[in-house]
Amino acid sequence: MSQTALSTRTQDWPQQVKRPGNHDWERTATNWLRDLLPARYAGYATLTRSPVLLARHAQLQVQHEMRAVRVALETGRAQLPSLGVTEGVIETSIRMYAAELQQLSRLARAIRVVAEALAAGAGAARAR
């Protein structure tokens, strides 16, 4: 792995998750990922028992959230005036959505590095 890739992975790693190799790191990863999903998903044992599947679902969930925010950004100025939303509120909402998109992008990178680590661990376990 290149130094740049390693640096990016370190930078993107979520603080709430222990690093691979540390005791109980997969549990902290699973808890973090589960907290990112809507509460109704906590009842699906298939997700909670498979960290790799949970990570995949979290990636999909964030991708969909990003799409929704992009639509809100792209259509806000055109659609909100007809709903009676004032120009000041429209501009505030545009800034809010832009900030949310940045936050979701950071979150997507964090999920990706955790997912890669979980998959690598699962692959190593299968190889044994």
N, C-alpha and C positions, 0 to 999 in steps of 0.2 A: 504494500500500500504506500502511495506517495506521501511525502510530508504534508503537502497541501490537503490531501484527502483526510489524513489523520487529524490535522488541525481543524478542519471543518467538522469532522465527526465529534471531536472534543467540544468544540464551540456549540454544537447543536444538541449535545446530550442534556436531557432535562435534569434539573437539580433534584427532583423528587425521586429519581431512580438511581439506585446504587449501580456502580459500574460492574460489568461482567467480571466474574472471578471473585467478587466479594460475596460473602455469605448472604444468602437470601435475596440476591439481586433480582432473580426472576419474579419473586413475590412482589417486590417493589415495582417492577415493570408492569406486572399484571394489575396491581391496584391503580397505578397511574393511568394505564390505558382504559381500564373500566370506568374510572372517574370522568374520562373524556366523552363517554357515550351517554345518550339519554338514559335515565334511570331504568326504563322498562327493559333494557338489554341485560341488566344484572340478573334477571330471572332465567336467562338462557344458559343452562349448564354447559352446553356445547362451547359457547364463547368463553365462559369463565374457566373451563378446564383446559383449554388449549390456548396458551399465550400467543402462538403464531397466528392462529385464526383471529384472536382478539385484536392483535396488531393490524392485521389485514382489514378487519372491519373498521377499526379506528381510522385507518388511512382513507377508506372509502367515505366514511362519515365526514371527515374534514374536507375531502375533495368536493363533496356535495355542498357543504356549507360555503366553500369558496365560490362555487358557481352561483349560489343564491346571492351572495354579497356582490359579485360582479354584475349580476342582473340588476340588483338594486342601484348600483352605481351608474350603470349604463342607461337606465330608464328613469331615474329619479327626476331629473330636470324636465323631462317631457311629460311624465305622467302625474307627478305630484301637484302641479298647479291646478289641474282639473278636479282634484280631490279637495281643493280648498286649502292646501298647505301653503303657508306664507314663504316668501323668498328666503327670509332669515332661517326658518326651520329647514328648508331644503338645503341651504348651504351647510348648516350644522350637520344634517344627516349625511351629506356627501363626505364631509371630513370624518364623521364617525365610521362610515363604511370603509373609507380608505384606510383608517387606522385598524379596523377589524381585519381587513384583508392582509395587512402586514403581519398582524398577530397570528392569523391563521396560517400564513406562509411559514412563520417561525415554528409553529406547532407542527405543521406537516413535516418539516425537516427533522424535528425531534422524534416524531413517530417513526419516520423512515429509519433513523439510525438505531432506534430501539428494536424495530422490527427486524432489521438486518442482524443485530446481535442475537435476538431470539431464534431466528432461523438458523444462524450458524451453530448455536447451541443444540438445536433440535437435530441438525444434520450430523453433528458430532456424536450425539446420543444414538442415532440410527446406525452409525458406522461401527459402534462398539459391538 
